[in-house]
């Protein structure tokens, strides 16, 4: 018994000693890292090898288990020198309590993870650190004090986090710091003047924050900096001329920064400069010719400013220039021939200016050109045939140069890299060139020109074609069925031509077609049932043709169709009862007297009023004939009197962008009698300009007040995100408003369709810019009054434009008042009511803007925005929106999060709690492109 007790005691003692020795074997590094691991969220088990083997012993005294773990490096003395946890999808909040043991660490990398909360100040006790990388996380709050203790720090990278508060001035105490990257945070206030005292700094990145104030001139003292990116903030004032002292500077980016004034001549001392981005500011004046002194300049972007004058001839000396971007300014003059001959030029982007004259004759001979955008200018002449020599050119746009004219170069489709060719509204003549040698073209936009002839059957050779837009021309012949042989064709717009014949049944074999528009032609026959077989077809516009027969019942079971417009044909029978048809408006079916069913009148079986169906049909025909005869007599009488006196009764007022037409020019460009029965019609004016015409009835007493308000809308409300009011034609009873006609549909049609996030974000920002202009840059402010998705229309580049702004008030004004009210009293009463309701209307616009954001985010129309968004938790709503938009990148998720927050603010129930549109736009501009 005593022997048994002895052995039991020995065994117990051995177990204790072994367990104790095992515990003691875990070195401080391993213990600290295991403690750190316990704080982390590691759903992918990225740190699976961070374990101490059970019963294991270290190979030698003083070594560490951690030295063999992923992301950990040690020196020869087994001291941890590097901790790299980057790109492991780790999350959680760091306490920092484990960091005190890592006194030898020189490289600490937590980048591209999901860490949140505040950055622990204990990290600044790692005094040997040379590199601290925390980029692309969710660290937030004010930046902790203490970084000045890291005397050896060379690189600090906090790109894309959510730090807020003032920029820490103590960064400037780091004498060895070469890279300071604080891009994409929420820092506010001014850039500290102390940032001009860095001794070794080479790269300063402060862009995409919420910085304000003026740019400190002390930054000019940074003689070692080669790259400075401080744009995407909201500074006040001008570019400090002292920046011209940064002698080593190679990259200067201050885009989207609210800067004003001219480009300082001191910048031309920066002879090492290669990249200069000053776009999206309010810079004025002309571009100095001294730019030619910067011989190494490769990227120059001055777009989206208020610059005037011409392109300096001396630009032809910039032989290293790759990108020249001057779009969206107020520049004029001719483009120097030398620009086209620059040997390194790849991108020539000068759209949305007032350049005139001919395009350079040698444009294209430089084979390095990849993208040319000269759209929305006043160029004349023709497209230079030399453009076909640009073998690397992938994008070419001359759209909205209305006097360009000429023919399409015959070899244009054979260019080996050309993907996008856009010459919309250019007055181009002649036939479409043969497509026999078609190579890589994916988008053809040739709408609103003077093209004639037929569409070549060789178009089927363009196997990469996705979009073909030939609307508003004089094309004849039949729709080539060969279009159906193009495997990835998504959009076909042949509207407003003189096409005839049938709709090819072969289109039904397409598996990629989403949009088909052949409206306003002379197409006859029936609607092919095969169209309903196209699996992803969303929009079909067959309106204003000579189609007859029934709408194929098969469309009712289509799961993809969103719009089928058959208005103004000879369609008969009943409208299919499918779910999609219930959502379509009556405008898609009107003008077909024999068509019935929802949303038109109910279908009723024929009843033999005179004893039989045949008798009824005969009676029907006789009654129609008599009625038609009476109508023709009345029309003849009316037209006779109309021609005699309309010149004395009608007046015409044109705004900028519309030639000085006479009332006769306008009134004979569309069917005035037909327009009496509709509020909106389309007209082609004598010069070929297509306009949208809106009819309003007014009373004599209201003419002066209404016309003054319309004048204000036409002259003052000019912005790239507002549809242009071009003019109005009026008499004592009617007024016809003439607007730009934009052919790419409205937002209501896009909601619910497949749509990438970048397009959605661009649309949201565009709507915000247009609305902000109406609210804050027009005086007095102009409330939209009827902001909804049907009143957001798209141009050929899918840029959104607000339509019908102020139209509600035009209607209210046109109704006048009681017969006893004088004209002066009418005006005073309306202006009093208008001013009284101004704040309410502006608040309503903001609410409707938030509602539209939600519709874009969720892909569905909403009846009560506040109820939809505020009844769910923020996390639930955000998760649903992420899923709806199928985004995975961190930047897109951040954009969606930001946009959703703006929508929540805009749809608050009390108007006083909502932001102004100016504030809403500023919030969106944090991530604006």
ROZAPA-266288 format. One line per field, with one value per residue (C-alpha): residue number from 1; chain; x, y, z. Coordinates in steps of 0.1 Angstrom, whole numbers, m for minus. Layout:
# ROZAPA-266288
num = c(NUM/...)
chaine = c(A/...)
xx = c(X/...)
yy = c(Y/...)
zz = c(Z/...)
***
This chain:
# ROZAPA-266288
num = c(1/2/3/4/5/6/7/8/9/10/11/12/13/14/15/16/17/18/19/20/21/22/23/24/25/26/27/28/29/30/31/32/33/34/35/36/37/38/39/40/41/42/43/44/45/46/47/48/49/50/51/52/53/54/55/56/57/58/59/60/61/62/63/64/65/66/67/68/69/70/71/72/73/74/75/76/77/78/79/80/81/82/83/84/85/86/87/88/89/90/91/92/93/94/95/96/97/98/99/100/101/102/103/104/105/106/107/108/109/110/111/112/113/114/115/116/117/118/119/120/121/122/123/124/125/126/127/128/129/130/131/132/133/134/135/136/137/138/139/140/141/142/143/144/145/146/147/148/149/150/151/152/153/154/155/156/157/158/159/160/161/162/163/164/165/166/167/168/169/170/171/172/173/174/175/176/177/178/179/180/181/182/183/184/185/186/187/188/189/190/191/192/193/194/195/196/197/198/199/200/201/202/203/204/205/206/207/208/209/210/211/212/213/214/215/216/217/218/219/220/221/222/223/224/225/226/227/228/229/230/231/232/233/234/235/236/237/238/239/240/241/242/243/244/245/246/247/248/249/250/251/252/253/254/255/256/257/258/259/260/261/262/263/264/265/266/267/268/269/270/271/272/273/274/275/276/277/278/279/280/281/282/283/284/285/286/287/288/289/290/291/292/293/294/295/296/297/298/299/300/301/302/303/304/305/306/307/308/309/310/311/312/313/314/315/316/317/318/319/320/321/322/323/324/325/326/327/328/329/330/331/332/333/334/335/336/337/338/339/340/341/342/343/344/345/346/347/348/349/350/351/352/353/354/355/356/357/358/359/360/361/362/363/364/365/366/367/368/369/370/371/372/373/374/375/376/377/378/379/380/381/382/383/384/385/386/387/388/389/390/391/392/393/394/395/396/397/398/399/400/401/402/403/404/405/406/407/408/409/410/411/412/413/414/415/416/417/418/419/420/421/422/423/424/425/426/427/428/429/430/431/432/433/434/435/436/437/438/439/440/441/442/443/444/445/446/447/448/449/450/451/452/453/454/455/456/457/458/459/460/461/462/463/464/465/466/467/468/469/470/471/472/473/474/475/476/477/478/479/480/481/482/483/484/485/486/487/488/489/490/491/492/493/494/495/496/497/498/499/500/501/502/503/504/505/506/507/508/509/510/511/512/513/514/515/516/517/518/519/520/521/522/523/524/525/526/527/528/529/530/531/532/533/534/535/536/537/538/539/540/541/542/543/544/545/546/547/548/549/550/551/552/553/554/555/556/557/558/559/560/561/562/563/564/565/566/567/568/569/570/571/572/573/574/575/576/577/578/579/580/581/582/583/584/585/586/587/588/589/590/591/592/593/594/595/596/597/598/599/600/601/602/603/604/605/606/607/608/609/610/611/612/613/614/615/616/617/618/619/620/621/622/623/624/625/626/627/628/629/630/631/632/633/634/635/636/637/638/639/640/641/642/643/644/645/646/647/648/649/650/651/652/653/654/655/656/657/658/659/660/661/662/663/664/665/666/667/668/669/670/671/672/673/674/675/676/677/678/679/680/681/682/683/684/685/686/687/688/689/690/691/692/693/694/695/696/697/698/699/700/701/702/703/704/705/706/707/708/709/710/711/712/713/714/715/716/717/718/719/720/721/722/723/724/725/726/727/728/729/730/731/732/733/734/735/736/737/738/739/740/741/742/743/744/745/746/747/748/749/750/751/752/753/754/755/756/757/758/759/760/761/762/763/764/765/766/767/768/769/770/771/772/773/774/775/776/777/778/779/780/781/782/783/784/785/786/787/788/789/790/791/792/793/794/795/796/797/798/799/800/801/802/803/804/805/806/807/808/809/810/811/812/813/814/815/816/817/818/819/820/821/822/823/824/825/826/827/828/829/830/831/832/833/834/835/836/837/838/839/840/841/842/843/844/845/846/847/848/849/850/851/852/853/854/855/856/857/858/859/860/861/862/863/864/865/866/867/868/869/870/871/872/873/874/875/876/877/878/879/880/881/882/883/884/885/886/887/888/889/890/891/892/893/894/895/896/897/898/899/900/901/902/903/904/905/906/907/908/909/910/911/912/913/914/915/916/917/918/919/920/921/922/923/924/925/926/927/928/929)
chaine = c(A/A/A/A/A/A/A/A/A/A/A/A/A/A/A/A/A/A/A/A/A/A/A/A/A/A/A/A/A/A/A/A/A/A/A/A/A/A/A/A/A/A/A/A/A/A/A/A/A/A/A/A/A/A/A/A/A/A/A/A/A/A/A/A/A/A/A/A/A/A/A/A/A/A/A/A/A/A/A/A/A/A/A/A/A/A/A/A/A/A/A/A/A/A/A/A/A/A/A/A/A/A/A/A/A/A/A/A/A/A/A/A/A/A/A/A/A/A/A/A/A/A/A/A/A/A/A/A/A/A/A/A/A/A/A/A/A/A/A/A/A/A/A/A/A/A/A/A/A/A/A/A/A/A/A/A/A/A/A/A/A/A/A/A/A/A/A/A/A/A/A/A/A/A/A/A/A/A/A/A/A/A/A/A/A/A/A/A/A/A/A/A/A/A/A/A/A/A/A/A/A/A/A/A/A/A/A/A/A/A/A/A/A/A/A/A/A/A/A/A/A/A/A/A/A/A/A/A/A/A/A/A/A/A/A/A/A/A/A/A/A/A/A/A/A/A/A/A/A/A/A/A/A/A/A/A/A/A/A/A/A/A/A/A/A/A/A/A/A/A/A/A/A/A/A/A/A/A/A/A/A/A/A/A/A/A/A/A/A/A/A/A/A/A/A/A/A/A/A/A/A/A/A/A/A/A/A/A/A/A/A/A/A/A/A/A/A/A/A/A/A/A/A/A/A/A/A/A/A/A/A/A/A/A/A/A/A/A/A/A/A/A/A/A/A/A/A/A/A/A/A/A/A/A/A/A/A/A/A/A/A/A/A/A/A/A/A/A/A/A/A/A/A/A/A/A/A/A/A/A/A/A/A/A/A/A/A/A/A/A/A/A/A/A/A/A/A/A/A/A/A/A/A/A/A/A/A/A/A/A/A/A/A/A/A/A/A/A/A/A/A/A/A/A/A/A/A/A/A/A/A/A/A/A/A/A/A/A/A/A/A/A/A/A/A/A/A/A/A/A/A/A/A/A/A/A/A/A/A/A/A/A/A/A/A/A/A/A/A/A/A/A/A/A/A/A/A/A/A/A/A/A/A/A/A/A/A/A/A/A/A/A/A/A/A/A/A/A/A/A/A/A/A/A/A/A/A/A/A/A/A/A/A/A/A/A/A/A/A/A/A/A/A/A/A/A/A/A/A/A/A/A/A/A/A/A/A/A/A/A/A/A/A/A/A/A/A/A/A/A/A/A/A/A/A/A/A/A/A/A/A/A/A/A/A/A/A/A/A/A/A/A/A/A/A/A/A/A/A/A/A/A/A/A/A/A/A/A/A/A/A/A/A/A/A/A/A/A/A/A/A/A/A/A/A/A/A/A/A/A/A/A/A/A/A/A/A/A/A/A/A/A/A/A/A/A/A/A/A/A/A/A/A/A/A/A/A/A/A/A/A/A/A/A/A/A/A/A/A/A/A/A/A/A/A/A/A/A/A/A/A/A/A/A/A/A/A/A/A/A/A/A/A/A/A/A/A/A/A/A/A/A/A/A/A/A/A/A/A/A/A/A/A/A/A/A/A/A/A/A/A/A/A/A/A/A/A/A/A/A/A/A/A/A/A/A/A/A/A/A/A/A/A/A/A/A/A/A/A/A/A/A/A/A/A/A/A/A/A/A/A/A/A/A/A/A/A/A/A/A/A/A/A/A/A/A/A/A/A/A/A/A/A/A/A/A/A/A/A/A/A/A/A/A/A/A/A/A/A/A/A/A/A/A/A/A/A/A/A/A/A/A/A/A/A/A/A/A/A/A/A/A/A/A/A/A/A/A/A/A/A/A/A/A/A/A/A/A/A/A/A/A/A/A/A/A/A/A/A/A/A/A/A/A/A/A/A/A/A/A/A/A/A/A/A/A/A/A/A/A/A/A/A/A/A/A/A/A/A/A/A/A/A/A/A/A/A/A/A/A/A/A/A/A/A/A/A/A/A/A/A/A/A/A/A/A/A/A/A/A/A/A/A/A/A/A/A/A/A/A/A/A/A/A/A/A/A/A/A/A/A/A/A/A/A/A/A/A/A/A/A/A/A/A/A/A/A/A/A)
xx = c(0/29/46/14/12/48/44/11/30/59/34/15/48/59/27/30/66/58/28/49/77/53/38/72/82/58/81/68/65/44/23/17/8/m16/m32/m35/m51/m77/m89/m92/m121/m106/m134/m111/m88/m58/m38/m44/m7/m4/m4/20/24/11/40/64/98/118/148/171/169/159/141/104/75/63/93/78/43/28/34/62/99/127/164/192/186/149/136/105/114/84/47/28/m9/m19/m48/m60/m96/m90/m113/m120/m108/m71/m64/m26/m19/3/26/51/73/79/108/128/100/108/79/43/17/m21/m32/m62/m82/m114/m100/m122/m123/m95/m59/m43/m16/5/16/38/59/74/102/123/95/105/73/37/11/m26/m41/m76/m92/m119/m99/m119/m119/m93/m57/m40/m11/24/35/64/80/87/120/130/98/102/68/34/4/m32/m49/m87/m96/m120/m98/m114/m105/m75/m44/m17/10/34/40/63/87/96/129/133/98/97/61/30/m2/m35/m55/m92/m100/m123/m97/m110/m97/m66/m34/m9/17/42/39/62/91/96/132/132/96/93/55/27/m8/m37/m63/m100/m105/m127/m99/m107/m89/m62/m33/m4/24/49/45/67/96/94/125/127/91/86/49/21/m15/m38/m69/m105/m109/m127/m101/m106/m85/m59/m28/1/28/54/47/69/99/94/123/121/84/74/37/13/m24/m48/m80/m115/m104/m126/m96/m100/m78/m54/m26/5/34/58/47/66/98/90/112/111/73/57/22/m1/m37/m57/m91/m126/m118/m128/m96/m99/m79/m60/m35/0/23/51/39/63/91/81/97/92/54/35/0/m18/m54/m70/m105/m137/m126/m135/m104/m107/m86/m70/m46/m11/9/38/21/35/69/57/71/67/29/8/m25/m39/m72/m89/m125/m154/m139/m148/m119/m121/m101/m86/m66/m30/m19/11/m11/m19/18/29/49/38/2/m23/m53/m66/m97/m110/m148/m174/m156/m161/m132/m139/m124/m113/m99/m61/m56/m30/m51/m45/m11/4/m3/m1/m34/m58/m86/m99/m129/m136/m174/m196/m176/m181/m158/m166/m152/m153/m137/m101/m95/m61/m79/m80/m42/m44/m39/m42/m72/m101/m124/m133/m161/m169/m206/m224/m203/m234/m216/m190/m206/m188/m188/m177/m142/m146/m120/m133/m147/m115/m94/m79/m85/m115/m143/m163/m172/m195/m206/m240/m256/m228/m246/m228/m239/m238/m241/m229/m195/m194/m188/m170/m136/m152/m127/m134/m161/m185/m204/m216/m235/m245/m279/m293/m273/m282/m272/m291/m292/m296/m280/m254/m261/m224/m231/m231/m193/m191/m190/m180/m208/m229/m246/m257/m276/m286/m317/m329/m314/m328/m320/m343/m349/m355/m341/m313/m320/m283/m282/m295/m262/m242/m236/m234/m256/m274/m290/m304/m319/m330/m358/m368/m357/m376/m372/m400/m408/m412/m395/m372/m384/m348/m343/m360/m328/m308/m297/m282/m306/m319/m332/m349/m362/m375/m401/m411/m405/m428/m426/m456/m468/m474/m453/m431/m440/m403/m393/m408/m383/m353/m344/m331/m351/m361/m373/m390/m403/m423/m444/m454/m452/m478/m479/m512/m525/m523/m497/m484/m498/m463/m451/m473/m452/m419/m399/m375/m397/m401/m415/m433/m444/m467/m484/m497/m500/m529/m527/m559/m571/m563/m532/m515/m522/m486/m472/m449/m478/m496/m467/m466/m482/m510/m486/m472/m505/m524/m531/m545/m583/m589/m566/m581/m573/m554/m542/m566/m604/m618/m623/m660/m673/m688/m726/m748/m766/m784/m790/m757/m719/m715/m742/m724/m691/m707/m724/m691/m673/m700/m700/m662/m663/m688/m668/m636/m652/m664/m630/m612/m636/m630/m593/m593/m612/m589/m557/m569/m575/m544/m522/m538/m531/m508/m477/m495/m506/m476/m443/m410/m383/m350/m324/m287/m283/m312/m309/m333/m363/m395/m429/m435/m403/m415/m452/m446/m421/m448/m484/m500/m535/m523/m503/m536/m545/m512/m490/m457/m445/m413/m403/m375/m367/m355/m318/m323/m323/m347/m365/m391/m422/m444/m478/m493/m526/m526/m549/m542/m539/m510/m489/m465/m459/m455/m433/m410/m407/m400/m373/m357/m357/m342/m315/m304/m310/m280/m260/m247/m271/m302/m321/m319/m349/m341/m370/m408/m434/m467/m499/m528/m540/m511/m474/m450/m418/m389/m364/m334/m344/m324/m329/m316/m347/m353/m344/m377/m370/m335/m346/m349/m327/m292/m269/m234/m226/m203/m232/m256/m231/m225/m262/m268/m240/m252/m288/m273/m252/m282/m305/m278/m274/m312/m313/m280/m267/m300/m313/m340/m338/m358/m374/m378/m413/m418/m386/m391/m374/m394/m380/m344/m333/m300/m279/m259/m231/m256/m251/m283/m302/m331/m362/m394/m377/m399/m426/m450/m448/m452/m485/m497/m489/m506/m539/m541/m567/m603/m616/m617/m580/m557/m524/m504/m524/m520/m482/m480/m503/m483/m449/m461/m473/m442/m418/m439/m438/m401/m386/m412/m406/m368/m373/m396/m369/m344/m368/m375/m338/m333/m362/m346/m313/m332/m349/m315/m299/m327/m338/m375/m399/m409/m441/m428/m391/m390/m411/m388/m355/m362/m381/m350/m317/m288/m269/m298/m305/m268/m265/m296/m282/m248/m266/m289/m259/m236/m205/m174/m147/m140/m142/m176/m189/m177/m194/m227/m224/m219/m247/m271/m262/m271/m304/m312/m305/m325/m356/m360/m396/m391/m379/m358/m338/m328/m295/m295/m286/m253/m245/m258/m235/m205/m211/m212/m181/m160/m159/m167/m147)
yy = c(0/24/15/23/57/64/58/78/108/104/104/135/153/144/157/190/194/187/211/238/234/235/267/282/273/299/329/365/371/340/348/384/373/347/373/395/367/362/398/394/383/357/342/327/312/330/326/289/282/306/277/262/225/205/191/206/220/248/236/258/282/318/309/317/297/329/330/301/317/333/370/370/376/373/382/358/363/352/388/396/423/423/417/415/408/424/411/385/398/403/424/436/464/464/470/475/459/432/456/465/434/442/466/453/455/477/468/466/460/458/469/457/443/452/466/492/515/538/532/522/548/519/513/544/526/505/531/512/512/523/514/515/505/505/514/502/496/512/529/560/588/615/604/596/616/602/594/618/592/571/589/562/561/563/553/559/548/553/553/548/548/571/592/626/658/680/668/660/687/664/644/672/663/630/639/606/604/600/589/604/589/601/598/590/598/624/649/684/719/734/718/727/752/729/705/728/719/682/675/642/639/626/619/639/624/643/640/630/643/672/698/735/768/780/759/770/787/770/738/755/748/711/708/670/662/645/638/659/649/672/674/663/687/721/748/785/808/802/781/795/807/794/759/768/765/727/720/682/680/654/649/677/669/695/684/689/713/745/766/799/824/819/793/809/815/803/767/769/768/731/717/682/681/652/651/681/676/708/696/703/737/773/784/814/832/817/789/805/797/792/756/747/752/720/697/665/670/638/642/676/678/712/700/712/748/782/787/808/817/793/764/779/772/764/732/716/717/693/662/640/648/617/631/666/671/705/695/715/749/781/779/789/794/767/737/741/716/708/692/664/658/654/621/607/619/592/611/643/654/689/684/709/741/766/755/763/759/726/697/693/677/654/641/604/602/599/562/563/581/560/584/615/635/668/667/697/724/744/726/726/710/672/643/641/609/607/596/561/559/559/522/523/546/530/560/588/613/644/646/679/697/707/724/696/681/660/622/594/583/552/531/540/505/488/505/476/490/513/504/535/559/588/615/625/657/667/674/644/636/607/570/547/532/495/473/446/451/458/450/457/484/480/513/534/566/585/599/633/636/638/603/588/555/521/503/480/443/439/453/416/416/438/408/430/455/461/495/509/543/557/577/610/606/600/563/543/507/478/469/444/411/406/427/395/378/400/378/404/432/449/481/490/525/533/557/588/576/566/528/506/470/445/440/410/379/368/393/366/345/371/362/396/423/446/476/479/513/516/543/571/552/536/501/479/444/428/426/394/370/359/392/379/350/373/363/397/422/451/479/478/511/505/537/560/534/515/483/463/432/421/424/388/372/358/392/388/359/377/380/407/432/466/487/479/511/505/539/555/525/504/477/461/435/433/443/412/407/400/416/440/454/464/487/504/538/545/565/532/522/554/561/526/530/493/485/478/464/477/505/516/511/477/452/446/420/434/436/438/471/467/430/414/419/425/452/468/468/483/510/516/522/546/566/568/579/607/618/618/639/665/666/671/700/716/711/726/756/760/757/783/808/797/805/839/852/833/855/884/863/842/854/836/840/821/815/806/774/780/799/828/809/826/814/798/778/763/758/741/717/696/689/718/703/670/689/705/671/663/681/668/662/661/685/687/724/736/733/697/703/680/695/684/706/711/728/751/770/804/833/868/883/859/863/889/871/837/848/866/834/814/839/834/796/800/825/817/780/768/738/706/686/706/701/733/754/766/790/794/802/818/836/848/813/789/787/760/755/741/719/699/664/638/603/579/576/585/573/555/532/523/516/478/472/458/487/489/508/534/544/547/568/591/596/604/630/645/649/665/690/701/705/723/748/755/759/778/794/808/840/837/799/778/748/719/713/678/659/622/595/603/638/627/621/610/623/601/598/588/620/628/660/673/680/700/721/751/737/734/771/779/760/777/811/803/797/833/843/855/879/908/905/929/918/936/920/886/890/903/875/848/861/864/828/817/832/819/783/785/768/741/734/733/709/688/687/674/647/636/635/612/591/588/577/548/539/537/518/493/491/497/525/536/552/563/567/575/545/522/535/544/513/491/490/507/475/455/482/485/447/446/474/457/426/445/461/431/450/435/461/481/515/507/496/528/548/530/535/572/575/556/580/610/594/589/625/638/617/628/635/671/694/714/683/677/690/717/704/723/702/670/675/682/649/631/649/632/602/620/612)
zz = c(0/9/m24/m43/m26/m34/m71/m72/m57/m82/m111/m98/m94/m129/m144/m125/m136/m173/m174/m157/m181/m210/m197/m192/m228/m243/m249/m244/m282/m287/m257/m269/m304/m291/m269/m300/m320/m293/m300/m337/m359/m382/m402/m428/m402/m417/m385/m382/m377/m347/m322/m297/m302/m271/m251/m276/m267/m283/m303/m282/m254/m263/m295/m302/m316/m332/m356/m376/m378/m409/m412/m385/m391/m366/m365/m357/m320/m324/m318/m338/m363/m386/m381/m415/m411/m444/m466/m442/m439/m401/m381/m346/m323/m312/m275/m279/m246/m262/m281/m254/m259/m296/m291/m321/m346/m376/m399/m387/m415/m408/m442/m463/m434/m415/m382/m366/m336/m325/m333/m300/m289/m276/m311/m308/m282/m309/m312/m337/m363/m398/m415/m402/m427/m417/m450/m461/m427/m407/m380/m368/m344/m338/m346/m313/m300/m297/m332/m328/m306/m337/m345/m371/m390/m427/m440/m425/m446/m434/m468/m468/m431/m413/m390/m382/m365/m373/m391/m364/m366/m348/m380/m390/m361/m378/m394/m413/m426/m464/m471/m453/m467/m451/m483/m481/m444/m428/m415/m413/m407/m424/m434/m406/m417/m398/m428/m446/m423/m432/m438/m457/m470/m505/m508/m492/m497/m481/m508/m503/m468/m456/m454/m456/m453/m476/m488/m466/m487/m463/m484/m509/m485/m492/m514/m511/m520/m554/m551/m535/m538/m517/m539/m533/m504/m502/m498/m500/m522/m548/m556/m536/m560/m534/m547/m576/m551/m547/m570/m569/m575/m602/m594/m582/m578/m564/m583/m571/m544/m548/m559/m577/m594/m622/m627/m610/m634/m607/m614/m646/m626/m618/m645/m630/m631/m650/m637/m631/m621/m614/m627/m611/m596/m605/m621/m644/m670/m700/m701/m700/m730/m704/m699/m727/m702/m684/m710/m689/m685/m694/m678/m678/m666/m664/m671/m654/m646/m659/m681/m713/m742/m767/m765/m767/m799/m776/m764/m796/m778/m750/m767/m736/m732/m730/m716/m725/m708/m711/m712/m696/m697/m717/m741/m777/m809/m831/m820/m831/m858/m837/m810/m834/m841/m805/m806/m772/m771/m762/m748/m763/m743/m750/m750/m737/m748/m777/m800/m836/m870/m885/m866/m872/m906/m893/m864/m862/m879/m845/m841/m803/m799/m778/m769/m786/m773/m790/m784/m776/m794/m826/m850/m887/m918/m914/m896/m909/m929/m912/m880/m896/m893/m855/m851/m813/m811/m790/m783/m807/m801/m821/m809/m807/m832/m852/m881/m886/m917/m942/m946/m923/m933/m954/m934/m900/m892/m901/m874/m854/m819/m823/m799/m794/m823/m814/m838/m825/m839/m862/m895/m911/m946/m970/m966/m939/m950/m956/m926/m946/m928/m894/m866/m829/m828/m799/m798/m828/m820/m852/m841/m852/m884/m921/m931/m960/m979/m963/m934/m950/m945/m939/m903/m893/m897/m865/m842/m812/m816/m785/m792/m825/m824/m858/m847/m863/m898/m933/m936/m959/m968/m945/m911/m919/m903/m903/m871/m853/m863/m840/m809/m782/m796/m766/m779/m814/m819/m854/m845/m865/m899/m931/m927/m941/m944/m916/m882/m888/m871/m869/m840/m819/m821/m802/m767/m758/m770/m742/m761/m795/m807/m843/m835/m859/m891/m918/m906/m913/m907/m874/m842/m845/m817/m818/m801/m768/m770/m764/m728/m715/m737/m715/m737/m771/m787/m819/m816/m845/m873/m894/m875/m873/m858/m822/m794/m792/m760/m754/m742/m712/m699/m705/m673/m686/m705/m687/m716/m748/m765/m794/m794/m826/m848/m859/m832/m822/m797/m760/m741/m726/m689/m678/m646/m666/m686/m654/m646/m680/m685/m709/m731/m743/m759/m769/m806/m814/m816/m816/m787/m752/m718/m688/m687/m715/m716/m707/m736/m744/m769/m800/m798/m830/m824/m857/m855/m863/m860/m897/m897/m868/m886/m917/m896/m878/m910/m923/m891/m892/m928/m922/m891/m910/m938/m912/m896/m929/m937/m903/m907/m942/m929/m899/m918/m943/m915/m897/m928/m932/m898/m876/m884/m867/m838/m829/m814/m810/m783/m786/m759/m762/m783/m806/m839/m845/m859/m869/m855/m889/m887/m854/m860/m894/m879/m861/m864/m846/m848/m833/m807/m795/m781/m764/m739/m753/m789/m808/m837/m862/m869/m903/m894/m884/m846/m829/m799/m774/m775/m744/m747/m721/m722/m706/m700/m714/m680/m671/m703/m689/m656/m672/m700/m675/m655/m686/m696/m663/m668/m702/m694/m659/m654/m675/m661/m676/m655/m665/m697/m718/m724/m759/m765/m767/m792/m781/m789/m767/m759/m761/m755/m769/m748/m768/m750/m760/m770/m752/m767/m740/m719/m683/m649/m643/m672/m659/m623/m620/m650/m648/m641/m628/m596/m612/m635/m606/m586/m615/m619/m582/m582/m615/m601/m570/m590/m611/m581/m561/m590/m590/m552/m545/m577/m590/m573/m562/m559/m583/m567/m591/m580/m594/m589/m597/m618/m649/m649/m650/m686/m701/m730/m753/m727/m700/m682/m662/m669/m648/m668/m661/m633/m625/m648/m619/m613/m650/m649/m617/m632/m665/m648/m638/m612/m609/m636/m611/m604/m622/m639/m612/m584/m600/m601/m565/m552/m570/m559/m523/m524/m543/m517/m488/m501/m512/m482/m482/m520/m515/m486/m508/m535/m510/m498/m534/m541/m511/m524/m558/m543/m526/m558/m576/m547/m544/m580/m573/m572/m537/m524/m490/m488/m451/m441/m462/m449/m413/m404/m407/m388/m406/m407/m423/m448/m458/m462/m484/m506/m509/m521/m545/m562/m562/m551/m535/m537/m506/m525/m539/m506/m490/m518/m512/m475/m480/m505/m482/m453/m476/m485/m448/m441/m471/m462/m426/m418/m407/m435/m410/m402/m438/m453/m480/m515/m512/m481/m497/m527/m504/m486/m519/m531/m504/m528/m560/m591)
***
